[in-house]
Amino acid sequence: MRVMVDFQLVPLGVGVSVSKYVAECEKIIQEAGLERKLHAFGTNISGEWDEVMACVKKCHEHIHQMGAPRITSALKIGTRTDRSQSIKDKLNSVTSKLEEA
């Protein structure tokens, strides 16, 4: 089953700036070959359910290995069976409606 998620990972106990941890997660997602779109408060990821969930797990494991004693994550999950839709498709749909207005 294909899934699209909004993934936010926040390491705790590592100071105020978390950009180096976010960058490491982005590398993991990229290496997994998943469609992704970084935004200000997380990353949209699209792919097969098991691959996306394995990637989320790998991000958690890696950030702990980097020294973060705690991590909190938020994960919004969307699936659909009526058609295939990419992250870019969803963004284009909204953008086109804004241009019509």
Backbone hydrogen bonds in HBPLUS format (Angstrom, degrees):
<---DONOR---> <-ACCEPTOR-->    atom                        ^
c    i                          cat <-CA-CA->   ^        H-A-AA   ^      H-
h    n   atom  resd res      DA  || num        DHA   H-A  angle D-A-AA Bond
n    s   type  num  typ     dist DA aas  dist angle  dist       angle   num
A0049-TRP N   A0001-MET O   2.76 MM  48  5.67 160.4  1.80 169.5 171.0     1
A0003-VAL N   A0047-GLY O   2.80 MM  44  5.68 159.4  1.84 165.3 170.2     2
A0047-GLY N   A0003-VAL O   3.06 MM  44  5.68 156.9  2.11 158.2 165.3     3
A0004-MET N   A0078-GLY O   2.89 MM  74  5.20 161.1  1.92 155.7 160.9     4
A0078-GLY N   A0004-MET O   2.80 MM  74  5.20 149.2  1.89 154.5 164.5     5
A0005-VAL N   A0045-ILE O   2.79 MM  40  5.28 164.9  1.81 158.0 163.2     6
A0045-ILE N   A0005-VAL O   2.89 MM  40  5.28 154.5  1.95 143.4 150.9     7
A0006-ASP N   A0076-LYS O   2.88 MM  70  5.03 148.8  1.98 138.7 147.6     8
A0076-LYS N   A0006-ASP O   3.00 MM  70  5.03 160.5  2.04 139.6 145.5     9
A0007-PHE N   A0043-THR O   2.81 MM  36  5.26 176.3  1.81 155.3 154.5    10
A0043-THR N   A0007-PHE O   2.87 MM  36  5.26 149.7  1.96 142.6 152.6    11
A0008-GLN N   A0074-ALA O   2.89 MM  66  5.07 156.2  1.95 156.0 158.3    12
A0074-ALA N   A0008-GLN O   2.83 MM  66  5.07 151.3  1.91 141.7 150.9    13
A0010-VAL N   A0072-THR O   2.78 MM  62  5.28 158.2  1.83 161.1 168.5    14
A0072-THR N   A0010-VAL O   2.96 MM  62  5.28 165.3  1.98 143.8 147.6    15
A0012-LEU N   A0070-ARG O   2.74 MM  58  5.04 176.8  1.75 140.1 140.4    16
A0021-TYR N   A0018-VAL O   3.01 MM   3  5.42 129.8  2.27 109.4 122.4    17
A0022-VAL N   A0018-VAL O   3.05 MM   4  6.38 156.8  2.10 153.6 161.0    18
A0023-ALA N   A0019-SER O   2.88 MM   4  6.05 160.3  1.92 149.4 154.6    19
A0024-GLU N   A0020-LYS O   3.18 MM   4  6.34 148.3  2.29 132.0 139.6    20
A0025-CYS N   A0021-TYR O   3.05 MM   4  6.40 154.4  2.12 147.3 153.7    21
A0026-GLU N   A0022-VAL O   2.90 MM   4  6.21 157.4  1.96 152.6 159.3    22
A0027-LYS N   A0023-ALA O   3.03 MM   4  6.32 151.0  2.12 145.4 152.5    23
A0028-ILE N   A0024-GLU O   3.13 MM   4  6.44 153.0  2.20 143.5 150.4    24
A0029-ILE N   A0025-CYS O   2.94 MM   4  6.25 160.4  1.98 156.0 160.9    25
A0030-GLN N   A0026-GLU O   2.90 MM   4  6.07 160.7  1.94 149.1 154.8    26
A0031-GLU N   A0027-LYS O   2.85 MM   4  6.04 164.8  1.88 151.2 155.3    27
A0032-ALA N   A0028-ILE O   3.05 MM   4  6.23 136.6  2.25 139.0 150.2    28
A0032-ALA N   A0029-ILE O   3.18 MM   3  5.11 128.3  2.46  92.4 106.1    29
A0033-GLY N   A0030-GLN O   2.91 MM   3  5.27 155.4  1.97 110.3 118.5    30
A0046-SER N   A0035-GLU O   2.91 MM  11  5.14 155.9  1.97 144.7 146.8    31
A0037-LYS N   A0044-ASN O   2.90 MM   7  5.08 143.1  2.04 143.2 147.6    32
A0044-ASN N   A0037-LYS O   2.94 MM   7  5.08 168.5  1.95 139.0 139.0    33
A0039-HIS N   A0042-GLY O   2.83 MM   3  5.45 166.8  1.84 159.8 155.2    34
A0042-GLY N   A0039-HIS O   3.38 MM   3  5.45 173.5  2.38 115.1 113.5    35
A0051-GLU N   A0048-GLU O   3.03 MM   3  5.38 117.4  2.44 107.9 123.4    36
A0052-VAL N   A0048-GLU O   2.95 MM   4  6.17 163.2  1.98 165.2 170.8    37
A0053-MET N   A0049-TRP O   2.94 MM   4  6.16 170.1  1.95 161.2 164.0    38
A0054-ALA N   A0050-ASP O   2.95 MM   4  5.98 151.8  2.03 139.1 147.2    39
A0055-CYS N   A0051-GLU O   3.03 MM   4  6.17 145.8  2.15 139.1 148.1    40
A0056-VAL N   A0052-VAL O   3.00 MM   4  6.35 154.5  2.06 150.2 156.7    41
A0057-LYS N   A0053-MET O   3.01 MM   4  6.26 161.3  2.05 147.7 152.5    42
A0058-LYS N   A0054-ALA O   2.90 MM   4  6.10 155.6  1.96 143.0 150.1    43
A0059-CYS N   A0055-CYS O   2.91 MM   4  6.19 151.0  2.00 148.0 155.5    44
A0060-HIS N   A0056-VAL O   3.11 MM   4  6.45 160.8  2.15 149.7 153.9    45
A0061-GLU N   A0057-LYS O   2.93 MM   4  6.24 168.1  1.94 157.2 160.1    46
A0062-HIS N   A0058-LYS O   2.90 MM   4  6.03 162.8  1.93 149.5 154.1    47
A0063-ILE N   A0059-CYS O   2.99 MM   4  6.14 165.3  2.01 154.1 157.9    48
A0064-HIS N   A0060-HIS O   3.05 MM   4  6.27 157.8  2.10 152.5 158.4    49
A0065-GLN N   A0061-GLU O   3.02 MM   4  6.27 152.5  2.10 143.1 151.1    50
A0066-MET N   A0062-HIS O   2.94 MM   4  6.27 131.5  2.18 140.7 154.4    51
A0068-ALA N   A0063-ILE O   3.27 MM   5  6.00 161.7  2.30 152.3 147.4    52
A0067-GLY N   A0064-HIS O   2.94 MM   3  5.25 158.9  1.98 109.3 115.8    53
A0090-LYS N   A0086-SER O   3.13 MM   4  6.48 158.5  2.17 149.4 153.5    54
A0091-LEU N   A0087-ILE O   3.05 MM   4  6.38 161.9  2.09 153.9 158.7    55
A0092-ASN N   A0088-LYS O   2.82 MM   4  5.99 162.9  1.85 154.3 159.5    56
A0093-SER N   A0089-ASP O   2.98 MM   4  6.15 149.5  2.08 146.7 154.3    57
A0094-VAL N   A0090-LYS O   3.38 MM   4  6.71 159.0  2.43 146.7 150.0    58
A0095-THR N   A0091-LEU O   2.94 MM   4  6.14 167.7  1.96 155.6 159.7    59
A0096-SER N   A0092-ASN O   2.87 MM   4  5.92 161.1  1.91 149.4 153.5    60
A0097-LYS N   A0093-SER O   3.35 MM   4  6.52 150.3  2.44 136.4 143.6    61
A0098-LEU N   A0094-VAL O   3.02 MM   4  6.34 147.1  2.13 149.1 158.7    62
A0099-GLU N   A0095-THR O   3.01 MM   4  6.29 150.1  2.10 148.0 156.0    63
A0100-GLU N   A0096-SER O   3.11 MM   4  6.34 136.6  2.31 137.7 148.6    64
